[in-house]
Structure formats: C-alpha cells, structure tokens
Amino acid sequence: MLKIPDFTRLEIEYIKSQANFTAQESELFDLRNSETTLEVCAELMNVSLSTVKRINKKMKAKIIKIL
C-alpha cells in the first residue's frame, strides 16, 4: 500500500514537482504527508469523504506513474 509519510523529503519534493497535481490533489498530498486521516482531510478541504477518496485515487495514480 502506498503511504505518503513513508517517502523521504527528497522523494516528496520530486513527486510534487513531477506529478502535475491539481490544487486539490496538492492540498490532499500535503495533508496526507502530515498523516491526516481522509475523514479529517474531507473536513479541512470542505468536501465530502467520497470526493476526498476520488481525489486520493487520482493522486496515487499520478504518483505511481512517475515512480
């Protein structure tokens, strides 16, 4: 399973520079990097949990493509 906090700082910088994240994906990436749960991310981003899960799925697909 892909866990964002497991990445090194250099890997995180590389991912952020190469993944072409949308604003929401970038926000979620940063929140997940600080080990925030998806439920809390949804509240902080002011979207539904299903929306956060959809954004998370797209974000992970982009990360996998560049690794």
mmCIF file as Biopython writes it, N, C-alpha, C and O atoms, coordinates in Angstrom:
data_model
#
loop_
_atom_site.group_PDB
_atom_site.id
_atom_site.type_symbol
_atom_site.label_atom_id
_atom_site.label_alt_id
_atom_site.label_comp_id
_atom_site.label_asym_id
_atom_site.label_entity_id
_atom_site.label_seq_id
_atom_site.pdbx_PDB_ins_code
_atom_site.Cartn_x
_atom_site.Cartn_y
_atom_site.Cartn_z
_atom_site.occupancy
_atom_site.B_iso_or_equiv
_atom_site.auth_seq_id
_atom_site.auth_asym_id
_atom_site.pdbx_PDB_model_num
ATOM 1   N N  . MET A ? 1  ? 0.843   -1.172 0.000   1.0 0.0 1  A 1 
ATOM 2   C CA . MET A ? 1  ? 0.000   0.000  0.000   1.0 0.0 1  A 1 
ATOM 3   C C  . MET A ? 1  ? 0.890   1.238  0.000   1.0 0.0 1  A 1 
ATOM 4   O O  . MET A ? 1  ? 1.923   1.273  0.670   1.0 0.0 1  A 1 
ATOM 5   N N  . LEU A ? 2  ? 0.490   2.229  -0.739  1.0 0.0 2  A 1 
ATOM 6   C CA . LEU A ? 2  ? 1.221   3.483  -0.878  1.0 0.0 2  A 1 
ATOM 7   C C  . LEU A ? 2  ? 0.910   4.396  0.299   1.0 0.0 2  A 1 
ATOM 8   O O  . LEU A ? 2  ? -0.232  4.820  0.479   1.0 0.0 2  A 1 
ATOM 9   N N  . LYS A ? 3  ? 1.927   4.698  1.099   1.0 0.0 3  A 1 
ATOM 10  C CA . LYS A ? 3  ? 1.738   5.588  2.245   1.0 0.0 3  A 1 
ATOM 11  C C  . LYS A ? 3  ? 2.646   6.796  2.066   1.0 0.0 3  A 1 
ATOM 12  O O  . LYS A ? 3  ? 3.869   6.664  2.035   1.0 0.0 3  A 1 
ATOM 13  N N  . ILE A ? 4  ? 2.053   7.948  1.950   1.0 0.0 4  A 1 
ATOM 14  C CA . ILE A ? 4  ? 2.795   9.164  1.671   1.0 0.0 4  A 1 
ATOM 15  C C  . ILE A ? 4  ? 3.818   9.492  2.757   1.0 0.0 4  A 1 
ATOM 16  O O  . ILE A ? 4  ? 4.934   9.883  2.415   1.0 0.0 4  A 1 
ATOM 17  N N  . PRO A ? 5  ? 3.498   9.353  4.052   1.0 0.0 5  A 1 
ATOM 18  C CA . PRO A ? 5  ? 4.510   9.688  5.068   1.0 0.0 5  A 1 
ATOM 19  C C  . PRO A ? 5  ? 5.765   8.821  5.012   1.0 0.0 5  A 1 
ATOM 20  O O  . PRO A ? 5  ? 6.775   9.164  5.626   1.0 0.0 5  A 1 
ATOM 21  N N  . ASP A ? 6  ? 5.720   7.712  4.293   1.0 0.0 6  A 1 
ATOM 22  C CA . ASP A ? 6  ? 6.888   6.843  4.173   1.0 0.0 6  A 1 
ATOM 23  C C  . ASP A ? 6  ? 7.924   7.384  3.193   1.0 0.0 6  A 1 
ATOM 24  O O  . ASP A ? 6  ? 9.053   6.894  3.168   1.0 0.0 6  A 1 
ATOM 25  N N  . PHE A ? 7  ? 7.570   8.377  2.391   1.0 0.0 7  A 1 
ATOM 26  C CA . PHE A ? 7  ? 8.508   8.960  1.437   1.0 0.0 7  A 1 
ATOM 27  C C  . PHE A ? 7  ? 9.509   9.857  2.150   1.0 0.0 7  A 1 
ATOM 28  O O  . PHE A ? 7  ? 9.193   10.457 3.177   1.0 0.0 7  A 1 
ATOM 29  N N  . THR A ? 8  ? 10.717  9.947  1.601   1.0 0.0 8  A 1 
ATOM 30  C CA . THR A ? 8  ? 11.710  10.879 2.132   1.0 0.0 8  A 1 
ATOM 31  C C  . THR A ? 8  ? 11.370  12.288 1.659   1.0 0.0 8  A 1 
ATOM 32  O O  . THR A ? 8  ? 10.535  12.467 0.772   1.0 0.0 8  A 1 
ATOM 33  N N  . ARG A ? 9  ? 12.016  13.279 2.252   1.0 0.0 9  A 1 
ATOM 34  C CA . ARG A ? 9  ? 11.766  14.666 1.864   1.0 0.0 9  A 1 
ATOM 35  C C  . ARG A ? 9  ? 12.114  14.892 0.389   1.0 0.0 9  A 1 
ATOM 36  O O  . ARG A ? 9  ? 11.392  15.594 -0.318  1.0 0.0 9  A 1 
ATOM 37  N N  . LEU A ? 10 ? 13.215  14.299 -0.072  1.0 0.0 10 A 1 
ATOM 38  C CA . LEU A ? 10 ? 13.597  14.446 -1.481  1.0 0.0 10 A 1 
ATOM 39  C C  . LEU A ? 10 ? 12.579  13.795 -2.410  1.0 0.0 10 A 1 
ATOM 40  O O  . LEU A ? 10 ? 12.269  14.335 -3.473  1.0 0.0 10 A 1 
ATOM 41  N N  . GLU A ? 11 ? 12.063  12.647 -2.014  1.0 0.0 11 A 1 
ATOM 42  C CA . GLU A ? 11 ? 11.043  11.972 -2.826  1.0 0.0 11 A 1 
ATOM 43  C C  . GLU A ? 11 ? 9.766   12.808 -2.879  1.0 0.0 11 A 1 
ATOM 44  O O  . GLU A ? 11 ? 9.131   12.908 -3.929  1.0 0.0 11 A 1 
ATOM 45  N N  . ILE A ? 12 ? 9.394   13.403 -1.761  1.0 0.0 12 A 1 
ATOM 46  C CA . ILE A ? 12 ? 8.196   14.245 -1.727  1.0 0.0 12 A 1 
ATOM 47  C C  . ILE A ? 12 ? 8.365   15.448 -2.646  1.0 0.0 12 A 1 
ATOM 48  O O  . ILE A ? 12 ? 7.451   15.790 -3.397  1.0 0.0 12 A 1 
ATOM 49  N N  . GLU A ? 13 ? 9.523   16.087 -2.591  1.0 0.0 13 A 1 
ATOM 50  C CA . GLU A ? 13 ? 9.788   17.232 -3.470  1.0 0.0 13 A 1 
ATOM 51  C C  . GLU A ? 13 ? 9.744   16.808 -4.944  1.0 0.0 13 A 1 
ATOM 52  O O  . GLU A ? 13 ? 9.205   17.525 -5.787  1.0 0.0 13 A 1 
ATOM 53  N N  . TYR A ? 14 ? 10.313  15.645 -5.243  1.0 0.0 14 A 1 
ATOM 54  C CA . TYR A ? 14 ? 10.308  15.141 -6.614  1.0 0.0 14 A 1 
ATOM 55  C C  . TYR A ? 14 ? 8.878   14.878 -7.081  1.0 0.0 14 A 1 
ATOM 56  O O  . TYR A ? 14 ? 8.497   15.270 -8.184  1.0 0.0 14 A 1 
ATOM 57  N N  . ILE A ? 15 ? 8.099   14.222 -6.248  1.0 0.0 15 A 1 
ATOM 58  C CA . ILE A ? 15 ? 6.714   13.915 -6.598  1.0 0.0 15 A 1 
ATOM 59  C C  . ILE A ? 15 ? 5.932   15.197 -6.856  1.0 0.0 15 A 1 
ATOM 60  O O  . ILE A ? 15 ? 5.224   15.305 -7.856  1.0 0.0 15 A 1 
ATOM 61  N N  . LYS A ? 16 ? 6.061   16.169 -5.952  1.0 0.0 16 A 1 
ATOM 62  C CA . LYS A ? 16 ? 5.323   17.427 -6.103  1.0 0.0 16 A 1 
ATOM 63  C C  . LYS A ? 16 ? 5.726   18.167 -7.378  1.0 0.0 16 A 1 
ATOM 64  O O  . LYS A ? 16 ? 4.890   18.810 -8.013  1.0 0.0 16 A 1 
ATOM 65  N N  . SER A ? 17 ? 6.994   18.076 -7.752  1.0 0.0 17 A 1 
ATOM 66  C CA . SER A ? 17 ? 7.445   18.800 -8.944  1.0 0.0 17 A 1 
ATOM 67  C C  . SER A ? 17 ? 7.088   18.079 -10.245 1.0 0.0 17 A 1 
ATOM 68  O O  . SER A ? 17 ? 6.978   18.717 -11.292 1.0 0.0 17 A 1 
ATOM 69  N N  . GLN A ? 18 ? 6.908   16.769 -10.193 1.0 0.0 18 A 1 
ATOM 70  C CA . GLN A ? 18 ? 6.708   15.991 -11.418 1.0 0.0 18 A 1 
ATOM 71  C C  . GLN A ? 18 ? 5.282   15.481 -11.645 1.0 0.0 18 A 1 
ATOM 72  O O  . GLN A ? 18 ? 4.940   15.115 -12.769 1.0 0.0 18 A 1 
ATOM 73  N N  . ALA A ? 19 ? 4.458   15.447 -10.621 1.0 0.0 19 A 1 
ATOM 74  C CA . ALA A ? 19 ? 3.157   14.782 -10.728 1.0 0.0 19 A 1 
ATOM 75  C C  . ALA A ? 19 ? 2.070   15.629 -11.376 1.0 0.0 19 A 1 
ATOM 76  O O  . ALA A ? 19 ? 1.024   15.096 -11.747 1.0 0.0 19 A 1 
ATOM 77  N N  . ASN A ? 20 ? 2.283   16.914 -11.520 1.0 0.0 20 A 1 
ATOM 78  C CA . ASN A ? 20 ? 1.283   17.802 -12.116 1.0 0.0 20 A 1 
ATOM 79  C C  . ASN A ? 20 ? -0.050  17.707 -11.377 1.0 0.0 20 A 1 
ATOM 80  O O  . ASN A ? 20 ? -1.106  17.533 -11.986 1.0 0.0 20 A 1 
ATOM 81  N N  . PHE A ? 21 ? 0.025   17.826 -10.041 1.0 0.0 21 A 1 
ATOM 82  C CA . PHE A ? 21 ? -1.163  17.763 -9.206  1.0 0.0 21 A 1 
ATOM 83  C C  . PHE A ? 21 ? -2.068  18.970 -9.437  1.0 0.0 21 A 1 
ATOM 84  O O  . PHE A ? 21 ? -1.596  20.074 -9.707  1.0 0.0 21 A 1 
ATOM 85  N N  . THR A ? 22 ? -3.370  18.742 -9.326  1.0 0.0 22 A 1 
ATOM 86  C CA . THR A ? 22 ? -4.320  19.850 -9.282  1.0 0.0 22 A 1 
ATOM 87  C C  . THR A ? 22 ? -4.181  20.501 -7.903  1.0 0.0 22 A 1 
ATOM 88  O O  . THR A ? 22 ? -3.481  19.977 -7.037  1.0 0.0 22 A 1 
ATOM 89  N N  . ALA A ? 23 ? -4.841  21.632 -7.702  1.0 0.0 23 A 1 
ATOM 90  C CA . ALA A ? 23 ? -4.774  22.309 -6.407  1.0 0.0 23 A 1 
ATOM 91  C C  . ALA A ? 23 ? -5.300  21.411 -5.291  1.0 0.0 23 A 1 
ATOM 92  O O  . ALA A ? 23 ? -4.719  21.359 -4.207  1.0 0.0 23 A 1 
ATOM 93  N N  . GLN A ? 24 ? -6.400  20.704 -5.556  1.0 0.0 24 A 1 
ATOM 94  C CA . GLN A ? 24 ? -6.959  19.812 -4.537  1.0 0.0 24 A 1 
ATOM 95  C C  . GLN A ? 24 ? -6.043  18.629 -4.264  1.0 0.0 24 A 1 
ATOM 96  O O  . GLN A ? 24 ? -5.877  18.227 -3.112  1.0 0.0 24 A 1 
ATOM 97  N N  . GLU A ? 25 ? -5.451  18.071 -5.302  1.0 0.0 25 A 1 
ATOM 98  C CA . GLU A ? 25 ? -4.531  16.946 -5.118  1.0 0.0 25 A 1 
ATOM 99  C C  . GLU A ? 25 ? -3.313  17.374 -4.316  1.0 0.0 25 A 1 
ATOM 100 O O  . GLU A ? 25 ? -2.845  16.639 -3.445  1.0 0.0 25 A 1 
ATOM 101 N N  . SER A ? 26 ? -2.804  18.554 -4.608  1.0 0.0 26 A 1 
ATOM 102 C CA . SER A ? 26 ? -1.653  19.076 -3.886  1.0 0.0 26 A 1 
ATOM 103 C C  . SER A ? 26 ? -1.989  19.304 -2.409  1.0 0.0 26 A 1 
ATOM 104 O O  . SER A ? 26 ? -1.194  18.977 -1.527  1.0 0.0 26 A 1 
ATOM 105 N N  . GLU A ? 27 ? -3.159  19.861 -2.151  1.0 0.0 27 A 1 
ATOM 106 C CA . GLU A ? 27 ? -3.596  20.075 -0.766  1.0 0.0 27 A 1 
ATOM 107 C C  . GLU A ? 27 ? -3.737  18.743 -0.039  1.0 0.0 27 A 1 
ATOM 108 O O  . GLU A ? 27 ? -3.296  18.606 1.102   1.0 0.0 27 A 1 
ATOM 109 N N  . LEU A ? 28 ? -4.342  17.774 -0.687  1.0 0.0 28 A 1 
ATOM 110 C CA . LEU A ? 28 ? -4.517  16.462 -0.074  1.0 0.0 28 A 1 
ATOM 111 C C  . LEU A ? 28 ? -3.169  15.783 0.147   1.0 0.0 28 A 1 
ATOM 112 O O  . LEU A ? 28 ? -2.958  15.150 1.181   1.0 0.0 28 A 1 
ATOM 113 N N  . PHE A ? 29 ? -2.268  15.908 -0.801  1.0 0.0 29 A 1 
ATOM 114 C CA . PHE A ? 29 ? -0.929  15.328 -0.665  1.0 0.0 29 A 1 
ATOM 115 C C  . PHE A ? 29 ? -0.246  15.875 0.585   1.0 0.0 29 A 1 
ATOM 116 O O  . PHE A ? 29 ? 0.332   15.116 1.363   1.0 0.0 29 A 1 
ATOM 117 N N  . ASP A ? 30 ? -0.311  17.183 0.776   1.0 0.0 30 A 1 
ATOM 118 C CA . ASP A ? 30 ? 0.307   17.811 1.948   1.0 0.0 30 A 1 
ATOM 119 C C  . ASP A ? 30 ? -0.362  17.350 3.241   1.0 0.0 30 A 1 
ATOM 120 O O  . ASP A ? 30 ? 0.317   17.086 4.233   1.0 0.0 30 A 1 
ATOM 121 N N  . LEU A ? 31 ? -1.684  17.255 3.231   1.0 0.0 31 A 1 
ATOM 122 C CA . LEU A ? 31 ? -2.393  16.799 4.425   1.0 0.0 31 A 1 
ATOM 123 C C  . LEU A ? 31 ? -2.056  15.344 4.750   1.0 0.0 31 A 1 
ATOM 124 O O  . LEU A ? 31 ? -1.828  14.991 5.907   1.0 0.0 31 A 1 
ATOM 125 N N  . ARG A ? 32 ? -2.029  14.521 3.729   1.0 0.0 32 A 1 
ATOM 126 C CA . ARG A ? 32 ? -1.725  13.101 3.943   1.0 0.0 32 A 1 
ATOM 127 C C  . ARG A ? 32 ? -0.278  12.924 4.384   1.0 0.0 32 A 1 
ATOM 128 O O  . ARG A ? 32 ? 0.034   11.997 5.130   1.0 0.0 32 A 1 
ATOM 129 N N  . ASN A ? 33 ? 0.605   13.807 3.928   1.0 0.0 33 A 1 
ATOM 130 C CA . ASN A ? 33 ? 2.001   13.754 4.345   1.0 0.0 33 A 1 
ATOM 131 C C  . ASN A ? 33 ? 2.131   14.016 5.843   1.0 0.0 33 A 1 
ATOM 132 O O  . ASN A ? 33 ? 3.045   13.503 6.490   1.0 0.0 33 A 1 
ATOM 133 N N  . SER A ? 34 ? 1.224   14.809 6.388   1.0 0.0 34 A 1 
ATOM 134 C CA . SER A ? 34 ? 1.233   15.063 7.827   1.0 0.0 34 A 1 
ATOM 135 C C  . SER A ? 34 ? 0.372   14.040 8.584   1.0 0.0 34 A 1 
ATOM 136 O O  . SER A ? 34 ? -0.004  14.256 9.736   1.0 0.0 34 A 1 
ATOM 137 N N  . GLU A ? 35 ? 0.070   12.924 7.910   1.0 0.0 35 A 1 
ATOM 138 C CA . GLU A ? 35 ? -0.658  11.786 8.476   1.0 0.0 35 A 1 
ATOM 139 C C  . GLU A ? 35 ? -2.080  12.122 8.921   1.0 0.0 35 A 1 
ATOM 140 O O  . GLU A ? 35 ? -2.575  11.565 9.901   1.0 0.0 35 A 1 
ATOM 141 N N  . THR A ? 36 ? -2.723  13.017 8.214   1.0 0.0 36 A 1 
ATOM 142 C CA . THR A ? 36 ? -4.114  13.366 8.473   1.0 0.0 36 A 1 
ATOM 143 C C  . THR A ? 36 ? -5.007  12.293 7.842   1.0 0.0 36 A 1 
ATOM 144 O O  . THR A ? 36 ? -4.763  11.872 6.712   1.0 0.0 36 A 1 
ATOM 145 N N  . THR A ? 37 ? -6.021  11.857 8.555   1.0 0.0 37 A 1 
ATOM 146 C CA . THR A ? 37 ? -6.925  10.843 8.016   1.0 0.0 37 A 1 
ATOM 147 C C  . THR A ? 37 ? -7.752  11.428 6.875   1.0 0.0 37 A 1 
ATOM 148 O O  . THR A ? 37 ? -7.895  12.645 6.757   1.0 0.0 37 A 1 
ATOM 149 N N  . LEU A ? 38 ? -8.292  10.549 6.043   1.0 0.0 38 A 1 
ATOM 150 C CA . LEU A ? 38 ? -9.124  11.010 4.935   1.0 0.0 38 A 1 
ATOM 151 C C  . LEU A ? 38 ? -10.362 11.738 5.438   1.0 0.0 38 A 1 
ATOM 152 O O  . LEU A ? 38 ? -10.813 12.701 4.819   1.0 0.0 38 A 1 
ATOM 153 N N  . GLU A ? 39 ? -10.909 11.283 6.556   1.0 0.0 39 A 1 
ATOM 154 C CA . GLU A ? 39 ? -12.094 11.928 7.123   1.0 0.0 39 A 1 
ATOM 155 C C  . GLU A ? 39 ? -11.792 13.367 7.530   1.0 0.0 39 A 1 
ATOM 156 O O  . GLU A ? 39 ? -12.579 14.272 7.250   1.0 0.0 39 A 1 
ATOM 157 N N  . VAL A ? 40 ? -10.659 13.578 8.188   1.0 0.0 40 A 1 
ATOM 158 C CA . VAL A ? 40 ? -10.264 14.922 8.599   1.0 0.0 40 A 1 
ATOM 159 C C  . VAL A ? 40 ? -9.909  15.763 7.377   1.0 0.0 40 A 1 
ATOM 160 O O  . VAL A ? 40 ? -10.218 16.954 7.333   1.0 0.0 40 A 1 
ATOM 161 N N  . CYS A ? 41 ? -9.264  15.154 6.386   1.0 0.0 41 A 1 
ATOM 162 C CA . CYS A ? 41 ? -8.946  15.862 5.140   1.0 0.0 41 A 1 
ATOM 163 C C  . CYS A ? 41 ? -10.224 16.394 4.497   1.0 0.0 41 A 1 
ATOM 164 O O  . CYS A ? 41 ? -10.264 17.531 4.027   1.0 0.0 41 A 1 
ATOM 165 N N  . ALA A ? 42 ? -11.256 15.573 4.479   1.0 0.0 42 A 1 
ATOM 166 C CA . ALA A ? 42 ? -12.533 15.984 3.888   1.0 0.0 42 A 1 
ATOM 167 C C  . ALA A ? 42 ? -13.079 17.209 4.610   1.0 0.0 42 A 1 
ATOM 168 O O  . ALA A ? 42 ? -13.561 18.147 3.974   1.0 0.0 42 A 1 
ATOM 169 N N  . GLU A ? 43 ? -13.004 17.200 5.933   1.0 0.0 43 A 1 
ATOM 170 C CA . GLU A ? 43 ? -13.489 18.345 6.707   1.0 0.0 43 A 1 
ATOM 171 C C  . GLU A ? 43 ? -12.657 19.588 6.426   1.0 0.0 43 A 1 
ATOM 172 O O  . GLU A ? 43 ? -13.205 20.668 6.208   1.0 0.0 43 A 1 
ATOM 173 N N  . LEU A ? 44 ? -11.341 19.441 6.431   1.0 0.0 44 A 1 
ATOM 174 C CA . LEU A ? 44 ? -10.456 20.589 6.218   1.0 0.0 44 A 1 
ATOM 175 C C  . LEU A ? 44 ? -10.574 21.157 4.801   1.0 0.0 44 A 1 
ATOM 176 O O  . LEU A ? 44 ? -10.438 22.362 4.589   1.0 0.0 44 A 1 
ATOM 177 N N  . MET A ? 45 ? -10.830 20.267 3.833   1.0 0.0 45 A 1 
ATOM 178 C CA . MET A ? 45 ? -10.942 20.706 2.440   1.0 0.0 45 A 1 
ATOM 179 C C  . MET A ? 45 ? -12.372 21.121 2.097   1.0 0.0 45 A 1 
ATOM 180 O O  . MET A ? 45 ? -12.642 21.611 1.001   1.0 0.0 45 A 1 
ATOM 181 N N  . ASN A ? 46 ? -13.278 20.918 3.044   1.0 0.0 46 A 1 
ATOM 182 C CA . ASN A ? 46 ? -14.687 21.276 2.862   1.0 0.0 46 A 1 
ATOM 183 C C  . ASN A ? 46 ? -15.336 20.547 1.677   1.0 0.0 46 A 1 
ATOM 184 O O  . ASN A ? 46 ? -16.051 21.139 0.869   1.0 0.0 46 A 1 
ATOM 185 N N  . VAL A ? 47 ? -15.057 19.239 1.608   1.0 0.0 47 A 1 
ATOM 186 C CA . VAL A ? 47 ? -15.653 18.379 0.588   1.0 0.0 47 A 1 
ATOM 187 C C  . VAL A ? 47 ? -16.113 17.097 1.278   1.0 0.0 47 A 1 
ATOM 188 O O  . VAL A ? 47 ? -15.797 16.861 2.444   1.0 0.0 47 A 1 
ATOM 189 N N  . SER A ? 48 ? -16.850 16.283 0.556   1.0 0.0 48 A 1 
ATOM 190 C CA . SER A ? 48 ? -17.332 15.025 1.129   1.0 0.0 48 A 1 
ATOM 191 C C  . SER A ? 48 ? -16.207 13.989 1.172   1.0 0.0 48 A 1 
ATOM 192 O O  . SER A ? 48 ? -15.199 14.115 0.476   1.0 0.0 48 A 1 
ATOM 193 N N  . LEU A ? 49 ? -16.400 12.979 1.991   1.0 0.0 49 A 1 
ATOM 194 C CA . LEU A ? 49 ? -15.428 11.905 2.090   1.0 0.0 49 A 1 
ATOM 195 C C  . LEU A ? 49 ? -15.276 11.185 0.750   1.0 0.0 49 A 1 
ATOM 196 O O  . LEU A ? 49 ? -14.164 10.811 0.376   1.0 0.0 49 A 1 
ATOM 197 N N  . SER A ? 50 ? -16.365 10.987 0.032   1.0 0.0 50 A 1 
ATOM 198 C CA . SER A ? 50 ? -16.274 10.315 -1.267  1.0 0.0 50 A 1 
ATOM 199 C C  . SER A ? 50 ? -15.458 11.148 -2.261  1.0 0.0 50 A 1 
ATOM 200 O O  . SER A ? 50 ? -14.748 10.589 -3.097  1.0 0.0 50 A 1 
ATOM 201 N N  . THR A ? 51 ? -15.554 12.471 -2.176  1.0 0.0 51 A 1 
ATOM 202 C CA . THR A ? 51 ? -14.758 13.334 -3.044  1.0 0.0 51 A 1 
ATOM 203 C C  . THR A ? 51 ? -13.280 13.214 -2.701  1.0 0.0 51 A 1 
ATOM 204 O O  . THR A ? 51 ? -12.436 13.143 -3.594  1.0 0.0 51 A 1 
ATOM 205 N N  . VAL A ? 52 ? -12.967 13.192 -1.414  1.0 0.0 52 A 1 
ATOM 206 C CA . VAL A ? 52 ? -11.571 13.035 -0.995  1.0 0.0 52 A 1 
ATOM 207 C C  . VAL A ? 52 ? -11.030 11.693 -1.448  1.0 0.0 52 A 1 
ATOM 208 O O  . VAL A ? 52 ? -9.879  11.605 -1.876  1.0 0.0 52 A 1 
ATOM 209 N N  . LYS A ? 53 ? -11.831 10.656 -1.363  1.0 0.0 53 A 1 
ATOM 210 C CA . LYS A ? 53 ? -11.387 9.336  -1.816  1.0 0.0 53 A 1 
ATOM 211 C C  . LYS A ? 53 ? -11.120 9.339  -3.318  1.0 0.0 53 A 1 
ATOM 212 O O  . LYS A ? 53 ? -10.164 8.715  -3.778  1.0 0.0 53 A 1 
ATOM 213 N N  . ARG A ? 54 ? -11.956 10.033 -4.081  1.0 0.0 54 A 1 
ATOM 214 C CA . ARG A ? 54 ? -11.750 10.133 -5.529  1.0 0.0 54 A 1 
ATOM 215 C C  . ARG A ? 54 ? -10.463 10.899 -5.834  1.0 0.0 54 A 1 
ATOM 216 O O  . ARG A ? 54 ? -9.677  10.480 -6.684  1.0 0.0 54 A 1 
ATOM 217 N N  . ILE A ? 55 ? -10.246 12.018 -5.145  1.0 0.0 55 A 1 
ATOM 218 C CA . ILE A ? 55 ? -9.032  12.814 -5.331  1.0 0.0 55 A 1 
ATOM 219 C C  . ILE A ? 55 ? -7.810  11.983 -4.949  1.0 0.0 55 A 1 
ATOM 220 O O  . ILE A ? 55 ? -6.793  12.010 -5.642  1.0 0.0 55 A 1 
ATOM 221 N N  . ASN A ? 56 ? -7.914  11.246 -3.843  1.0 0.0 56 A 1 
ATOM 222 C CA . ASN A ? 56 ? -6.818  10.404 -3.366  1.0 0.0 56 A 1 
ATOM 223 C C  . ASN A ? 56 ? -6.461  9.338  -4.398  1.0 0.0 56 A 1 
ATOM 224 O O  . ASN A ? 56 ? -5.284  9.064  -4.632  1.0 0.0 56 A 1 
ATOM 225 N N  . LYS A ? 57 ? -7.461  8.749  -5.004  1.0 0.0 57 A 1 
ATOM 226 C CA . LYS A ? 57 ? -7.229  7.711  -6.018  1.0 0.0 57 A 1 
ATOM 227 C C  . LYS A ? 57 ? -6.489  8.291  -7.224  1.0 0.0 57 A 1 
ATOM 228 O O  . LYS A ? 57 ? -5.544  7.677  -7.719  1.0 0.0 57 A 1 
ATOM 229 N N  . LYS A ? 58 ? -6.905  9.458  -7.699  1.0 0.0 58 A 1 
ATOM 230 C CA . LYS A ? 58 ? -6.237  10.109 -8.823  1.0 0.0 58 A 1 
ATOM 231 C C  . LYS A ? 58 ? -4.808  10.505 -8.465  1.0 0.0 58 A 1 
ATOM 232 O O  . LYS A ? 58 ? -3.885  10.337 -9.262  1.0 0.0 58 A 1 
ATOM 233 N N  . MET A ? 59 ? -4.643  11.032 -7.256  1.0 0.0 59 A 1 
ATOM 234 C CA . MET A ? 59 ? -3.325  11.453 -6.785  1.0 0.0 59 A 1 
ATOM 235 C C  . MET A ? 59 ? -2.367  10.264 -6.738  1.0 0.0 59 A 1 
ATOM 236 O O  . MET A ? 59 ? -1.229  10.364 -7.197  1.0 0.0 59 A 1 
ATOM 237 N N  . LYS A ? 60 ? -2.822  9.147  -6.187  1.0 0.0 60 A 1 
ATOM 238 C CA . LYS A ? 60 ? -1.981  7.959  -6.095  1.0 0.0 60 A 1 
ATOM 239 C C  . LYS A ? 60 ? -1.618  7.416  -7.479  1.0 0.0 60 A 1 
ATOM 240 O O  . LYS A ? 60 ? -0.501  6.943  -7.687  1.0 0.0 60 A 1 
ATOM 241 N N  . ALA A ? 61 ? -2.555  7.484  -8.422  1.0 0.0 61 A 1 
ATOM 242 C CA . ALA A ? 61 ? -2.279  7.023  -9.781  1.0 0.0 61 A 1 
ATOM 243 C C  . ALA A ? 61 ? -1.164  7.863  -10.403 1.0 0.0 61 A 1 
ATOM 244 O O  . ALA A ? 61 ? -0.293  7.328  -11.088 1.0 0.0 61 A 1 
ATOM 245 N N  . LYS A ? 62 ? -1.188  9.173  -10.168 1.0 0.0 62 A 1 
ATOM 246 C CA . LYS A ? 62 ? -0.141  10.048 -10.701 1.0 0.0 62 A 1 
ATOM 247 C C  . LYS A ? 62 ? 1.203   9.740  -10.055 1.0 0.0 62 A 1 
ATOM 248 O O  . LYS A ? 62 ? 2.231   9.748  -10.732 1.0 0.0 62 A 1 
ATOM 249 N N  . ILE A ? 63 ? 1.204   9.471  -8.756  1.0 0.0 63 A 1 
ATOM 250 C CA . ILE A ? 63 ? 2.441   9.149  -8.058  1.0 0.0 63 A 1 
ATOM 251 C C  . ILE A ? 63 ? 3.034   7.856  -8.612  1.0 0.0 63 A 1 
ATOM 252 O O  . ILE A ? 63 ? 4.237   7.778  -8.863  1.0 0.0 63 A 1 
ATOM 253 N N  . ILE A ? 64 ? 2.209   6.864  -8.798  1.0 0.0 64 A 1 
ATOM 254 C CA . ILE A ? 64 ? 2.671   5.581  -9.314  1.0 0.0 64 A 1 
ATOM 255 C C  . ILE A ? 64 ? 3.262   5.739  -10.714 1.0 0.0 64 A 1 
ATOM 256 O O  . ILE A ? 64 ? 4.260   5.093  -11.036 1.0 0.0 64 A 1 
ATOM 257 N N  . LYS A ? 65 ? 2.664   6.583  -11.545 1.0 0.0 65 A 1 
ATOM 258 C CA . LYS A ? 65 ? 3.170   6.796  -12.898 1.0 0.0 65 A 1 
ATOM 259 C C  . LYS A ? 65 ? 4.586   7.364  -12.909 1.0 0.0 65 A 1 
ATOM 260 O O  . LYS A ? 65 ? 5.396   6.994  -13.759 1.0 0.0 65 A 1 
ATOM 261 N N  . ILE A ? 66 ? 4.888   8.261  -11.968 1.0 0.0 66 A 1 
ATOM 262 C CA . ILE A ? 66 ? 6.207   8.897  -12.021 1.0 0.0 66 A 1 
ATOM 263 C C  . ILE A ? 66 ? 7.280   8.129  -11.256 1.0 0.0 66 A 1 
ATOM 264 O O  . ILE A ? 66 ? 8.466   8.430  -11.388 1.0 0.0 66 A 1 
ATOM 265 N N  . LEU A ? 67 ? 6.880   7.145  -10.463 1.0 0.0 67 A 1 
ATOM 266 C CA . LEU A ? 67 ? 7.878   6.370  -9.709  1.0 0.0 67 A 1 
ATOM 267 C C  . LEU A ? 67 ? 8.358   5.207  -10.489 1.0 0.0 67 A 1 
ATOM 268 O O  . LEU A ? 67 ? 9.198   4.446  -10.009 1.0 0.0 67 A 1 
#
